Amino acid sequence: MKKVKILIISDTYEPHVDGVARYISEIEKHYNFTVYTSYPRAKIRKKSVYTKSYFSVKIHGLEFSLPSFSTIRHLIGKCDVVFINSFGPSGIIGLLYAKIMNKPIIGFLHCYDPHLVVTALNLPKFFEKILKIPAKRLYYACDSLLIENLLVVSYVKSHPKIVTTVFGVDKSRFMPANITKKLLLRKRFNLPLNKILVLYSGRISHQKRIKAFCKIVDLVDKNLVEFFVVGDGPQRKILEDICKRHSNVHYYGSFMKRIELAYQSCDIMISLITDYSVNQTFMEGCACGLPVVTFKAKVNVPFLFNRLNTIISDGTPESYAKSIEELAKNENLRSKISYNAEKISYLRSWEKNAEIVVKLAKELIVEKLKSSIKVN
């Protein structure tokens, strides 16, 4: 089969820092994908990336733009397979044009959108039931779904073609730091040199449980650990308030482009996501040899083992605080988990993710061709 032409359509892109933008920027290094994004501040470095948008709007700190219908239609006409990287305005319009032009469609679900919207905006739970109706129609319009969150699989389990994946890790960037580098990084970020440092990294928002983090800070013994927070978001003021109350919380003040330096400066990391134990931040933290305290998710993650390569809490701030204190006091446990955690990062490379997308695209082209022959 000739080289397949894949068009990725996304509402977010670099320099925006999130798992969706990271997915594009990493896999396109390993394959010449064409990318369309309507992200208003997109940083374009390659001829294969197109962007055109009109007015933009911010919702809960996230930016969306009205995409160019004509550009999307033109690019879909030139491609073999459409990869919907996000189900925002660009993704939905791309999905509609792909259906009209009878192009195979891969939908990438890094989360369950109705749950994300309701949690982010702090809406009553019944809104999730309302939103799931249009969301499922979009999901089931795709010929295949690529899913990295195993809990999302349970919401769309009747879809005929589901492929699960794991976010990749760039091992040339994310790796454990020796003690010399760690101390140099702490001096660079003005962090304490002789304290156990706990990292909290990501979007400062309700869905990332920023209030739970504040409660953890209140509970943990101040003489044992200090906290380093990297990120930004709509609930930033909550974090700034706790920094005023606690001298052991150090806030970087924004997202960090070379986020691996934050991981390498710390000793422990906490992940507060509640629907699934593993996300991009978790994988990167493990790659840097950090013992990660995470949450016992609703779906079993086969490669996570409590007290061997992670610490699985019951999700309450009290449980997180207890786990952090135990790790701070027990250097042997910390070292054991650190050693085993790094092995998790070898599960999947970004190059492997790119290969999965290409393989899936080729399968869909063949299936679409077979179905058209049957019809004729």
Residue pairs with C-beta under 8 A, 6 or more apart in sequence:
1 362
1 365
4 80
4 81
4 358
4 361
4 362
4 365
5 34
5 78
5 79
5 80
5 81
6 31
6 33
6 34
6 79
6 80
6 81
6 82
6 83
6 357
6 358
6 361
7 33
7 34
7 35
7 36
7 75
7 76
7 78
7 79
7 81
7 82
7 83
7 94
8 24
8 28
8 33
8 34
8 35
8 36
8 83
8 85
9 35
9 36
9 37
9 72
9 82
9 83
9 84
9 85
9 90
9 91
9 94
10 20
10 21
10 24
10 35
10 36
10 37
10 39
10 85
10 86
10 90
10 91
11 37
11 38
11 39
11 64
11 65
11 67
11 85
11 86
11 88
11 89
11 90
11 91
12 18
12 20
12 21
12 37
12 39
12 62
12 63
12 85
12 86
12 88
13 21
13 24
13 25
13 35
13 37
13 39
13 42
13 43
13 49
13 51
14 21
14 24
14 25
14 42
14 43
15 41
15 43
15 257
16 39
16 41
16 63
17 255
17 257
17 259
18 203
19 110
19 167
19 279
19 280
20 85
20 86
20 108
20 110
21 39
22 167
22 280
23 85
23 108
23 110
23 167
23 353
24 33
24 35
24 37
24 85
26 168
26 170
26 350
26 353
27 33
27 168
27 350
27 353
27 354
27 357
28 35
28 46
28 48
28 354
29 350
29 354
30 350
30 351
30 354
30 355
31 354
31 357
31 358
32 48
33 48
33 83
33 354
33 357
34 48
34 49
34 50
34 75
34 78
34 79
35 46
35 48
35 49
35 50
36 49
36 50
36 51
36 67
36 71
36 72
36 75
36 90
36 94
37 49
37 50
37 51
37 90
38 51
38 52
38 53
38 64
38 65
38 66
38 67
38 68
38 89
38 90
39 51
39 53
39 63
39 65
40 53
40 56
40 63
40 65
41 63
42 49
42 51
44 51
50 71
50 75
52 67
52 68
52 71
53 65
53 66
53 67
53 68
54 65
54 66
54 67
54 68
55 65
55 66
56 63
56 64
56 65
56 66
57 63
57 64
57 65
58 64
59 121
60 120
60 121
60 205
60 234
61 203
61 205
61 232
61 233
61 234
64 88
64 89
65 89
65 90
66 89
67 89
67 90
67 93
69 93
69 97
72 90
72 93
72 94
72 97
73 97
76 82
76 94
76 97
76 98
76 101
76 103
77 101
79 103
80 103
80 104
80 361
80 365
81 103
81 104
81 105
81 106
81 361
81 364
81 365
82 94
82 95
82 98
82 103
82 104
82 105
82 106
83 105
83 106
83 108
83 357
83 361
84 91
84 94
84 95
84 105
84 106
84 107
84 108
84 142
85 91
85 108
86 108
87 95
87 107
87 113
87 135
87 138
87 139
92 138
95 105
95 107
95 138
95 141
95 142
98 104
98 105
99 105
99 141
102 368
102 372
104 143
104 144
104 361
104 364
104 365
104 367
104 368
105 141
105 142
105 143
105 144
105 364
106 142
106 143
106 144
106 145
106 146
106 357
106 360
106 361
106 364
107 138
107 139
107 141
107 142
107 144
107 145
107 146
108 145
108 146
108 147
109 139
109 145
109 146
109 147
109 148
109 149
109 152
109 156
110 148
110 149
111 149
111 152
111 275
112 135
112 149
112 151
112 152
112 155
112 275
113 131
113 135
114 127
114 128
114 129
114 131
114 132
114 135
115 128
115 275
116 207
117 123
117 127
117 128
117 131
118 124
118 125
118 127
118 128
118 131
119 206
119 207
120 205
120 206
120 207
121 206
122 206
132 155
136 155
136 156
139 145
139 156
139 159
140 156
140 159
142 159
143 161
143 364
143 367
143 368
144 161
144 162
144 163
144 360
144 363
144 364
145 156
145 159
145 161
145 162
145 163
146 163
146 164
146 165
146 356
146 357
146 360
147 153
147 156
147 162
147 163
147 164
147 165
148 164
148 165
148 166
148 167
149 275
149 276
149 279
150 164
150 276
150 299
150 301
151 275
151 276
151 297
151 298
151 299
152 276
153 162
153 164
153 299
154 299
156 162
163 356
163 360
165 348
165 353
165 356
166 278
166 283
166 347
166 348
167 278
167 279
167 280
167 283
167 348
167 353
168 283
168 348
168 349
168 350
168 351
168 352
168 353
169 283
169 284
169 286
169 287
169 345
169 348
169 349
169 350
170 349
170 350
171 287
171 345
171 346
171 349
173 258
173 260
174 260
174 263
174 284
174 287
174 288
174 345
175 260
175 287
175 288
175 289
175 342
176 264
176 288
176 289
176 338
176 342
177 185
177 264
177 265
177 288
181 264
182 264
182 265
183 193
185 191
185 261
185 264
185 265
186 192
186 193
186 197
186 265
187 193
188 261
189 228
189 250
189 252
189 261
189 262
189 265
190 250
191 197
191 226
191 228
191 250
191 265
192 226
195 225
195 226
196 224
196 225
196 226
196 267
196 268
196 327
196 328
197 225
197 226
197 227
197 228
197 265
197 266
197 267
197 268
198 220
198 225
198 226
198 227
198 228
198 266
198 267
198 268
198 269
198 270
198 324
199 227
199 228
199 229
199 230
199 262
199 263
199 265
199 266
199 268
199 269
199 270
199 285
199 290
200 213
200 227
200 228
200 229
200 230
200 231
200 269
200 270
200 272
201 229
201 230
201 231
201 259
201 262
201 263
201 269
201 281
201 285
202 208
202 230
202 231
202 281
203 231
203 232
203 233
204 210
204 229
204 231
204 232
204 233
204 234
204 235
204 236
204 238
204 239
205 233
205 234
205 235
206 235
208 233
208 272
208 273
209 272
209 273
209 274
210 233
210 235
210 238
210 239
211 235
211 238
212 272
212 317
212 320
213 229
213 239
213 270
213 272
214 238
214 239
214 242
215 317
216 270
216 317
216 320
216 321
216 324
217 227
217 242
217 246
217 248
217 249
218 246
218 317
219 317
219 318
219 321
220 321
220 324
220 325
221 325
222 246
222 248
224 324
224 325
224 328
224 329
225 248
225 268
225 324
225 325
225 328
226 248
226 249
226 250
227 246
227 248
227 249
227 250
228 250
228 252
228 262
228 265
228 266
229 239
229 249
229 250
229 251
229 252
230 252
230 254
230 255
230 256
230 259
230 262
231 252
231 254
231 255
232 253
232 254
232 255
239 251
240 251
242 249
243 249
243 250
243 251
252 262
256 262
259 284
260 284
260 288
263 269
263 284
263 285
263 287
263 288
263 290
264 288
266 290
267 290
267 291
267 327
267 328
267 334
268 290
268 291
268 292
268 293
268 324
268 327
268 328
268 334
269 281
269 285
269 290
269 291
269 292
269 293
270 292
270 293
270 294
270 320
270 324
271 277
271 279
271 281
271 282
271 285
271 292
271 293
271 294
271 295
272 295
272 320
273 279
273 294
273 295
274 295
274 297
274 315
275 297
275 298
276 297
276 298
276 299
276 301
277 294
277 295
277 296
277 297
277 301
277 304
277 310
277 312
278 294
278 301
278 304
282 292
282 294
283 344
283 345
284 345
285 292
285 341
286 292
286 309
286 310
286 341
286 342
286 344
286 345
287 342
287 344
287 345
288 342
289 338
289 339
289 341
289 342
290 338
290 341
291 310
291 311
291 327
291 333
291 334
291 337
291 338
291 341
292 310
292 311
292 341
293 310
293 311
293 313
293 320
293 323
293 324
293 327
294 304
294 310
294 311
294 312
294 313
295 312
295 313
295 314
295 315
296 312
296 313
296 314
296 315
303 309
303 344
303 347
304 310
304 312
304 344
305 340
306 312
307 333
307 337
308 336
308 337
308 340
309 337
309 340
309 341
309 343
309 344
310 337
310 341
311 323
311 326
311 327
311 337
313 319
313 320
313 322
313 323
326 333
327 333
327 334
327 337
328 334
